[in-house]
Amino acid sequence: MFGNRITLFKLLGFEVRIDASWLLLALLVTWSLAKGIFPTSYKGSSEITYWAMGAIGALGLFASIIFHELCHSLIAAKYGIPMKGITLFIFGGVAEMDDEPPSAKAEFLMAVAGPFSSMILGMTFNGLAYAGRSLGWPGTISAVTSYLGWINLMLAVFNLLPAFPLDGGRVLRSLLWGWKGNLRWATRISSWIGSSFGILLIILGIFSIFQGNFIGGLWWMMIGFFLRNAAQMSYTQVLTRKVLEGETVRRFMVSRPITVSRALTLEEFINDYVYRYHFKMFPVVSFDRLVGFITIRQVAEIPKDEWKERTVGEIAKPCTADVTIGPDEDAVHALAIMSRTANSRLLVVDGERLVGIITLKDMLQFLSLKLELGDWKA
C-alpha cells in the first residue's frame, strides 16, 4: 500500500510514520484552508494570517488522524495483535497489523474505536470554538477549532460507511464473522461491498468532472480507486494467510542457498554473484557459520572505483530478526516479516548455522497452485 515512508517518532510504543504522499495532502489542505475556507468563514484578515491558520489547521488534522489510529492500535495491543505502527498517507492513516484480529469481538471493538475517537475530538473542538466565541477569544482561534471540530465529525461519519477496509466495513466484517464464524467469507463479502463502493465513487467523480467540478471529481475518483484496491488487497491477504496457515518455512526454503565469502572484493561479488544469480541479497558465511548478509543496495552506496579494494566483509551487515527465521516457524510469520520489512528473501537459520533461504516468489507460486487446484480449506 505504501511507498517511501519516513519515521517521525514513537508514541506509546508505536512508530508513527508518514508516507511521502501525505506531504502532498498537507500542502493541499493548507492551501485549501488558506485560500478558500478561512477567508470565507473569517473575513478581514491578512493573507499571511490565513496561511498561518491553514498551517495550524493542517497540523491539527495531522494530530487528529494520529489520535484516531492510535485508538485502533491501543485496542489491538489489548488483544495481543502485533502492530507495525501507524502510517499517514494521502487519504488518511492506517494502523498496520501483522495479523488479523483473533476474534469477531476484537475486530468490532478495534473498528469502532476510531470513529468514536473522532466523534469525541469533533465535539471537543466544537465545544472549544463555542467557548472561544462566548469568552471573546480571537476569531482566528474559533475559526481553526471550528474547522477541526467539523472535519473530525466528517471523518467519523465517512469511516462508518460499511465499505471495507473503512472502519464501518470492518464493523460489518466483524458482524458477518460473528454470525457465520468464517473470517474468509466475511472478508469476501465486506471486501466486495468496499470494492463496489469504490466503483461508485469513481463514477461519481467522473460525473462531477463532466459537471465542471474537476478538482472535486478528481478527488472522488482517487478515493474510489484507493478503496477498491485496498478492499481487493485485504481479501487477498486473508486468502493468502488461510492457504499458508499450518505450513512451515522448511517446506518452502531452498536448502542449499548461494552464499558468499567475506574475502570477496565487491567487484568479484557483483560480477560473479549478482550478475550471475540475479539476487539482491546474499548470506555471508565463514567456516560454515552465518556472519551476516550483503545487499546490492549496500554496494551501490560505495563509489565504483573502490570496488576492487573493498571486500564483502567490510560492509556486510549482521543478521537480525528482520532478515532471519527458523525452519519450523509458520510460513505466515515469514510472510508477515516480509510485509513489514519489504524483504522478499529471508535467511533460514538454526542457531548460527544457515540452513536455507525462503523467498516470497516461492510462497506465491505455492499459493497460486493451491488456488488453481482448489486444494485448500475454506
Secondary structure as a PSIPRED ss2 file (coil, helix, strand):
# PSIPRED VFORMAT (PSIPRED V4.0)

   1 M C   1.000  0.000  0.000
   2 F C   1.000  0.000  0.000
   3 G C   1.000  0.000  0.000
   4 N C   1.000  0.000  0.000
   5 R E   0.000  0.000  1.000
   6 I E   0.000  0.000  1.000
   7 T E   0.000  0.000  1.000
   8 L E   0.000  0.000  1.000
   9 F E   0.000  0.000  1.000
  10 K E   0.000  0.000  1.000
  11 L E   0.000  0.000  1.000
  12 L C   1.000  0.000  0.000
  13 G C   1.000  0.000  0.000
  14 F E   0.000  0.000  1.000
  15 E E   0.000  0.000  1.000
  16 V E   0.000  0.000  1.000
  17 R E   0.000  0.000  1.000
  18 I E   0.000  0.000  1.000
  19 D E   0.000  0.000  1.000
  20 A H   0.000  1.000  0.000
  21 S H   0.000  1.000  0.000
  22 W H   0.000  1.000  0.000
  23 L H   0.000  1.000  0.000
  24 L H   0.000  1.000  0.000
  25 L H   0.000  1.000  0.000
  26 A H   0.000  1.000  0.000
  27 L H   0.000  1.000  0.000
  28 L H   0.000  1.000  0.000
  29 V H   0.000  1.000  0.000
  30 T H   0.000  1.000  0.000
  31 W H   0.000  1.000  0.000
  32 S H   0.000  1.000  0.000
  33 L H   0.000  1.000  0.000
  34 A H   0.000  1.000  0.000
  35 K H   0.000  1.000  0.000
  36 G H   0.000  1.000  0.000
  37 I H   0.000  1.000  0.000
  38 F H   0.000  1.000  0.000
  39 P H   0.000  1.000  0.000
  40 T H   0.000  1.000  0.000
  41 S H   0.000  1.000  0.000
  42 Y C   1.000  0.000  0.000
  43 K C   1.000  0.000  0.000
  44 G C   1.000  0.000  0.000
  45 S C   1.000  0.000  0.000
  46 S C   1.000  0.000  0.000
  47 E H   0.000  1.000  0.000
  48 I H   0.000  1.000  0.000
  49 T H   0.000  1.000  0.000
  50 Y H   0.000  1.000  0.000
  51 W H   0.000  1.000  0.000
  52 A H   0.000  1.000  0.000
  53 M H   0.000  1.000  0.000
  54 G H   0.000  1.000  0.000
  55 A H   0.000  1.000  0.000
  56 I H   0.000  1.000  0.000
  57 G H   0.000  1.000  0.000
  58 A H   0.000  1.000  0.000
  59 L H   0.000  1.000  0.000
  60 G H   0.000  1.000  0.000
  61 L H   0.000  1.000  0.000
  62 F H   0.000  1.000  0.000
  63 A H   0.000  1.000  0.000
  64 S H   0.000  1.000  0.000
  65 I H   0.000  1.000  0.000
  66 I H   0.000  1.000  0.000
  67 F H   0.000  1.000  0.000
  68 H H   0.000  1.000  0.000
  69 E H   0.000  1.000  0.000
  70 L H   0.000  1.000  0.000
  71 C H   0.000  1.000  0.000
  72 H H   0.000  1.000  0.000
  73 S H   0.000  1.000  0.000
  74 L H   0.000  1.000  0.000
  75 I H   0.000  1.000  0.000
  76 A H   0.000  1.000  0.000
  77 A H   0.000  1.000  0.000
  78 K H   0.000  1.000  0.000
  79 Y C   1.000  0.000  0.000
  80 G C   1.000  0.000  0.000
  81 I C   1.000  0.000  0.000
  82 P C   1.000  0.000  0.000
  83 M E   0.000  0.000  1.000
  84 K E   0.000  0.000  1.000
  85 G E   0.000  0.000  1.000
  86 I E   0.000  0.000  1.000
  87 T E   0.000  0.000  1.000
  88 L E   0.000  0.000  1.000
  89 F E   0.000  0.000  1.000
  90 I C   1.000  0.000  0.000
  91 F C   1.000  0.000  0.000
  92 G E   0.000  0.000  1.000
  93 G E   0.000  0.000  1.000
  94 V E   0.000  0.000  1.000
  95 A E   0.000  0.000  1.000
  96 E E   0.000  0.000  1.000
  97 M E   0.000  0.000  1.000
  98 D C   1.000  0.000  0.000
  99 D C   1.000  0.000  0.000
 100 E C   1.000  0.000  0.000
 101 P C   1.000  0.000  0.000
 102 P C   1.000  0.000  0.000
 103 S C   1.000  0.000  0.000
 104 A H   0.000  1.000  0.000
 105 K H   0.000  1.000  0.000
 106 A H   0.000  1.000  0.000
 107 E H   0.000  1.000  0.000
 108 F H   0.000  1.000  0.000
 109 L H   0.000  1.000  0.000
 110 M H   0.000  1.000  0.000
 111 A H   0.000  1.000  0.000
 112 V H   0.000  1.000  0.000
 113 A H   0.000  1.000  0.000
 114 G H   0.000  1.000  0.000
 115 P H   0.000  1.000  0.000
 116 F H   0.000  1.000  0.000
 117 S H   0.000  1.000  0.000
 118 S H   0.000  1.000  0.000
 119 M H   0.000  1.000  0.000
 120 I H   0.000  1.000  0.000
 121 L H   0.000  1.000  0.000
 122 G H   0.000  1.000  0.000
 123 M H   0.000  1.000  0.000
 124 T H   0.000  1.000  0.000
 125 F H   0.000  1.000  0.000
 126 N H   0.000  1.000  0.000
 127 G H   0.000  1.000  0.000
 128 L H   0.000  1.000  0.000
 129 A H   0.000  1.000  0.000
 130 Y H   0.000  1.000  0.000
 131 A H   0.000  1.000  0.000
 132 G H   0.000  1.000  0.000
 133 R H   0.000  1.000  0.000
 134 S H   0.000  1.000  0.000
 135 L H   0.000  1.000  0.000
 136 G C   1.000  0.000  0.000
 137 W C   1.000  0.000  0.000
 138 P C   1.000  0.000  0.000
 139 G H   0.000  1.000  0.000
 140 T H   0.000  1.000  0.000
 141 I H   0.000  1.000  0.000
 142 S H   0.000  1.000  0.000
 143 A H   0.000  1.000  0.000
 144 V H   0.000  1.000  0.000
 145 T H   0.000  1.000  0.000
 146 S H   0.000  1.000  0.000
 147 Y H   0.000  1.000  0.000
 148 L H   0.000  1.000  0.000
 149 G H   0.000  1.000  0.000
 150 W H   0.000  1.000  0.000
 151 I H   0.000  1.000  0.000
 152 N H   0.000  1.000  0.000
 153 L H   0.000  1.000  0.000
 154 M H   0.000  1.000  0.000
 155 L H   0.000  1.000  0.000
 156 A H   0.000  1.000  0.000
 157 V H   0.000  1.000  0.000
 158 F H   0.000  1.000  0.000
 159 N H   0.000  1.000  0.000
 160 L C   1.000  0.000  0.000
 161 L C   1.000  0.000  0.000
 162 P C   1.000  0.000  0.000
 163 A C   1.000  0.000  0.000
 164 F C   1.000  0.000  0.000
 165 P C   1.000  0.000  0.000
 166 L C   1.000  0.000  0.000
 167 D H   0.000  1.000  0.000
 168 G H   0.000  1.000  0.000
 169 G H   0.000  1.000  0.000
 170 R H   0.000  1.000  0.000
 171 V H   0.000  1.000  0.000
 172 L H   0.000  1.000  0.000
 173 R H   0.000  1.000  0.000
 174 S H   0.000  1.000  0.000
 175 L H   0.000  1.000  0.000
 176 L H   0.000  1.000  0.000
 177 W H   0.000  1.000  0.000
 178 G H   0.000  1.000  0.000
 179 W H   0.000  1.000  0.000
 180 K H   0.000  1.000  0.000
 181 G C   1.000  0.000  0.000
 182 N C   1.000  0.000  0.000
 183 L H   0.000  1.000  0.000
 184 R H   0.000  1.000  0.000
 185 W H   0.000  1.000  0.000
 186 A H   0.000  1.000  0.000
 187 T H   0.000  1.000  0.000
 188 R H   0.000  1.000  0.000
 189 I H   0.000  1.000  0.000
 190 S H   0.000  1.000  0.000
 191 S H   0.000  1.000  0.000
 192 W H   0.000  1.000  0.000
 193 I H   0.000  1.000  0.000
 194 G H   0.000  1.000  0.000
 195 S H   0.000  1.000  0.000
 196 S H   0.000  1.000  0.000
 197 F H   0.000  1.000  0.000
 198 G H   0.000  1.000  0.000
 199 I H   0.000  1.000  0.000
 200 L H   0.000  1.000  0.000
 201 L H   0.000  1.000  0.000
 202 I H   0.000  1.000  0.000
 203 I H   0.000  1.000  0.000
 204 L H   0.000  1.000  0.000
 205 G H   0.000  1.000  0.000
 206 I H   0.000  1.000  0.000
 207 F H   0.000  1.000  0.000
 208 S H   0.000  1.000  0.000
 209 I H   0.000  1.000  0.000
 210 F H   0.000  1.000  0.000
 211 Q C   1.000  0.000  0.000
 212 G C   1.000  0.000  0.000
 213 N C   1.000  0.000  0.000
 214 F H   0.000  1.000  0.000
 215 I H   0.000  1.000  0.000
 216 G H   0.000  1.000  0.000
 217 G H   0.000  1.000  0.000
 218 L H   0.000  1.000  0.000
 219 W H   0.000  1.000  0.000
 220 W H   0.000  1.000  0.000
 221 M H   0.000  1.000  0.000
 222 M H   0.000  1.000  0.000
 223 I H   0.000  1.000  0.000
 224 G H   0.000  1.000  0.000
 225 F H   0.000  1.000  0.000
 226 F H   0.000  1.000  0.000
 227 L H   0.000  1.000  0.000
 228 R H   0.000  1.000  0.000
 229 N H   0.000  1.000  0.000
 230 A H   0.000  1.000  0.000
 231 A H   0.000  1.000  0.000
 232 Q H   0.000  1.000  0.000
 233 M H   0.000  1.000  0.000
 234 S H   0.000  1.000  0.000
 235 Y H   0.000  1.000  0.000
 236 T H   0.000  1.000  0.000
 237 Q H   0.000  1.000  0.000
 238 V H   0.000  1.000  0.000
 239 L H   0.000  1.000  0.000
 240 T H   0.000  1.000  0.000
 241 R H   0.000  1.000  0.000
 242 K H   0.000  1.000  0.000
 243 V H   0.000  1.000  0.000
 244 L H   0.000  1.000  0.000
 245 E C   1.000  0.000  0.000
 246 G C   1.000  0.000  0.000
 247 E C   1.000  0.000  0.000
 248 T E   0.000  0.000  1.000
 249 V H   0.000  1.000  0.000
 250 R H   0.000  1.000  0.000
 251 R H   0.000  1.000  0.000
 252 F H   0.000  1.000  0.000
 253 M C   1.000  0.000  0.000
 254 V E   0.000  0.000  1.000
 255 S C   1.000  0.000  0.000
 256 R C   1.000  0.000  0.000
 257 P C   1.000  0.000  0.000
 258 I C   1.000  0.000  0.000
 259 T C   1.000  0.000  0.000
 260 V E   0.000  0.000  1.000
 261 S C   1.000  0.000  0.000
 262 R C   1.000  0.000  0.000
 263 A C   1.000  0.000  0.000
 264 L C   1.000  0.000  0.000
 265 T E   0.000  0.000  1.000
 266 L H   0.000  1.000  0.000
 267 E H   0.000  1.000  0.000
 268 E H   0.000  1.000  0.000
 269 F H   0.000  1.000  0.000
 270 I H   0.000  1.000  0.000
 271 N H   0.000  1.000  0.000
 272 D H   0.000  1.000  0.000
 273 Y H   0.000  1.000  0.000
 274 V H   0.000  1.000  0.000
 275 Y H   0.000  1.000  0.000
 276 R H   0.000  1.000  0.000
 277 Y H   0.000  1.000  0.000
 278 H C   1.000  0.000  0.000
 279 F C   1.000  0.000  0.000
 280 K C   1.000  0.000  0.000
 281 M E   0.000  0.000  1.000
 282 F E   0.000  0.000  1.000
 283 P E   0.000  0.000  1.000
 284 V E   0.000  0.000  1.000
 285 V E   0.000  0.000  1.000
 286 S E   0.000  0.000  1.000
 287 F C   1.000  0.000  0.000
 288 D C   1.000  0.000  0.000
 289 R E   0.000  0.000  1.000
 290 L E   0.000  0.000  1.000
 291 V E   0.000  0.000  1.000
 292 G E   0.000  0.000  1.000
 293 F E   0.000  0.000  1.000
 294 I E   0.000  0.000  1.000
 295 T E   0.000  0.000  1.000
 296 I H   0.000  1.000  0.000
 297 R H   0.000  1.000  0.000
 298 Q H   0.000  1.000  0.000
 299 V H   0.000  1.000  0.000
 300 A H   0.000  1.000  0.000
 301 E C   1.000  0.000  0.000
 302 I C   1.000  0.000  0.000
 303 P C   1.000  0.000  0.000
 304 K H   0.000  1.000  0.000
 305 D H   0.000  1.000  0.000
 306 E H   0.000  1.000  0.000
 307 W C   1.000  0.000  0.000
 308 K C   1.000  0.000  0.000
 309 E C   1.000  0.000  0.000
 310 R C   1.000  0.000  0.000
 311 T E   0.000  0.000  1.000
 312 V H   0.000  1.000  0.000
 313 G H   0.000  1.000  0.000
 314 E H   0.000  1.000  0.000
 315 I H   0.000  1.000  0.000
 316 A C   1.000  0.000  0.000
 317 K E   0.000  0.000  1.000
 318 P C   1.000  0.000  0.000
 319 C C   1.000  0.000  0.000
 320 T C   1.000  0.000  0.000
 321 A C   1.000  0.000  0.000
 322 D C   1.000  0.000  0.000
 323 V C   1.000  0.000  0.000
 324 T E   0.000  0.000  1.000
 325 I E   0.000  0.000  1.000
 326 G C   1.000  0.000  0.000
 327 P C   1.000  0.000  0.000
 328 D C   1.000  0.000  0.000
 329 E C   1.000  0.000  0.000
 330 D E   0.000  0.000  1.000
 331 A H   0.000  1.000  0.000
 332 V H   0.000  1.000  0.000
 333 H H   0.000  1.000  0.000
 334 A H   0.000  1.000  0.000
 335 L H   0.000  1.000  0.000
 336 A H   0.000  1.000  0.000
 337 I H   0.000  1.000  0.000
 338 M H   0.000  1.000  0.000
 339 S H   0.000  1.000  0.000
 340 R H   0.000  1.000  0.000
 341 T H   0.000  1.000  0.000
 342 A C   1.000  0.000  0.000
 343 N C   1.000  0.000  0.000
 344 S C   1.000  0.000  0.000
 345 R E   0.000  0.000  1.000
 346 L E   0.000  0.000  1.000
 347 L E   0.000  0.000  1.000
 348 V E   0.000  0.000  1.000
 349 V E   0.000  0.000  1.000
 350 D E   0.000  0.000  1.000
 351 G C   1.000  0.000  0.000
 352 E C   1.000  0.000  0.000
 353 R E   0.000  0.000  1.000
 354 L E   0.000  0.000  1.000
 355 V E   0.000  0.000  1.000
 356 G E   0.000  0.000  1.000
 357 I E   0.000  0.000  1.000
 358 I E   0.000  0.000  1.000
 359 T E   0.000  0.000  1.000
 360 L H   0.000  1.000  0.000
 361 K H   0.000  1.000  0.000
 362 D H   0.000  1.000  0.000
 363 M H   0.000  1.000  0.000
 364 L H   0.000  1.000  0.000
 365 Q H   0.000  1.000  0.000
 366 F H   0.000  1.000  0.000
 367 L H   0.000  1.000  0.000
 368 S H   0.000  1.000  0.000
 369 L H   0.000  1.000  0.000
 370 K H   0.000  1.000  0.000
 371 L H   0.000  1.000  0.000
 372 E H   0.000  1.000  0.000
 373 L H   0.000  1.000  0.000
 374 G C   1.000  0.000  0.000
 375 D C   1.000  0.000  0.000
 376 W C   1.000  0.000  0.000
 377 K C   1.000  0.000  0.000
 378 A C   1.000  0.000  0.000
